[in-house]
Amino acid sequence: MHYQILAELYQQLEATPKRLNKTCFLAHFLKRVPDADLPDILLLVQGLVFPSWDERELGMSSKLMMKALGHITGMSPDAIEQNWKKTGDLGLTAEQLVATKKQTTLFSKPLTTAVVMTNLRKLPAQEGSGSVDLKLKLIAELFASATPLEAKYLVRTILGDLRVGAGESVLRDALIWAYLPEQAVVLVQCHDHWTPREKNCLICSKPLEKSKENEVMRQEYNALVTRVQEALDISNDFGEVAKALRHDGVKGLHHLALTIGKPMKSMLFQKAKNIQDGFAIVGKPAALEYKYDGFRINIHRHGHVIRLFTRRLEEVTQQFPDLVEEIKKKIRADNYILDGEVIGVDPKTGRFVPFQEISQRIRRKYDIAATAKRIPVMLHLFDAIVVDNDVMIQLPFQERRKRLQAMIKEDDVIHLANQIITDDEQEAERFYKESLAKGNEGIMMKNLEGIYKPGSRVGYGIKVKPVMETLDLVIVGAEWGEGKRAGWLTSFILACKGNDGFLEIGRVGTGIKEGATEGVSFEQLTELLNPFITSEKGKEITVKPKIVIEVNYEEIQKSQSYGSGYALRFPRLVRLREDRRADESSTLEQVEELYRGQ
Ligand code: AMP
């Protein structure tokens, strides 16, 4: 397919904020995509080059992109940077530059989505000396035949910043609208296409006959959406789901069973305020388990082959040969998919190590054996999804747990998650305290009858953990935003108070509102900080330490990246502390104390 057609779709999607319209345009477009192009196109409309679970990165920064644009257009990096400052979006800059490019390449072949994918997929492999030139060459090849519109979206795709609003749920609905319009009862036919029951057709604008969807239609449609979502959660593959729907309708989805060896989305958990609230959600009696503080792992075994996947669906089998060996010995079944938590153990004290230490093992590509010795791990299993070819996602949790229990021989490394079944709030409180005292994060409370819903945050299981004390931190720097956020400061650098000035501890961009509705907005923070800007380099600015904000976070970690020696995991703005002066912000001592108390 010509990339220009896709670029025109991007433009159409970008121009409409309405989800209904986006879905309709996408569906209309998807009908025209040939089978062979579907897998690539379904990634590209989401702004992806690899599936979301694939850890490969294109490795192109804005800086490198500017260099590439310089090569392609013959303009100086300064001129490109100037233009970028004006547009706030390298995509727009590329569009303008390509439009005014002097020597248009004659007879250039039109760009296709296949060629775009082929070249972009070669980028991650380029490492080491000479790699920058090779990357620039691969990109220049694409731009040589790109129209201005194509250039705009190529740049945004390469930088991982497409922003056309075609997220997973819009795409899911669009697949249904494209391939099963008769069953999507919320649509009506207009000429040879389908459109939502609105006043006018979204495709050809013709006025439609009056017909409103009713409750029954909505329910039928919702059931269809749920069915397709389940198929996506299980297969993680828009391409396969699209082909099944297109050729065999809903019944085609039956073939998309869970496949051992192919990563599957884990079931997620909501948070409860406390134990009482937890029982109200999961019912009584409930299964209570320690909430171990490590990382989620899905174990797939097929005969002798064992593969480990993280919650982000990245494969980490190579990084944990020690665990694979233990699993082979202690888990008795020929094939399975199990769910559990891996935690690191300090070999000297036997205590669990904080998450950031075990995360070193996840990223490790070499010296794996030595790291395994330094940070041995334990596995706590808490669910069984497939065992000996029985797909168990529809079975109640109690039964899955029994099956899990029967197949494990516990030892120092492999454990079942510690569990009690109770309806007694006092007993639950005792169990919670015991779990915290052992260095865990809290407890999980699980509905005994709950099924396993891959990818969903349903109420079959919830977590209870203590709320972290918040910190009051001062903003010492920020970054100018791009696109929608052009002209606003974003990504604020935070600092706590040291003995001798302020010490950086992290960056926050979450918890801040886009528009000036309620809460603190980017615009408001920009206005507050603007008078205090002391220097500006590229998009980065520094400010005088004046503005204090309250921040919560999941965890404090030791870190070399910041002057304080600590970093916040998932910081989030709670509110402005206009009542605080910078010298009243949290001190390094307080941070250290909170770190020790975790
Ligand atoms: P959170 O990451 O705060 O959303 O909490 C959910 C995570 O807790 C899961 O994704 C698991 O990685 C982890 N976890 C630890 N222990 C358990 C357990 N017993 N049951 C389920 N999840 C657990």
Residues whose N, C-alpha, C, O or C-beta is under 5 A from the ligand:
A	BS01	AMP	F269 E289 Y290 K291 Y292 F295 R296 E341 F382 A417 M444 K463
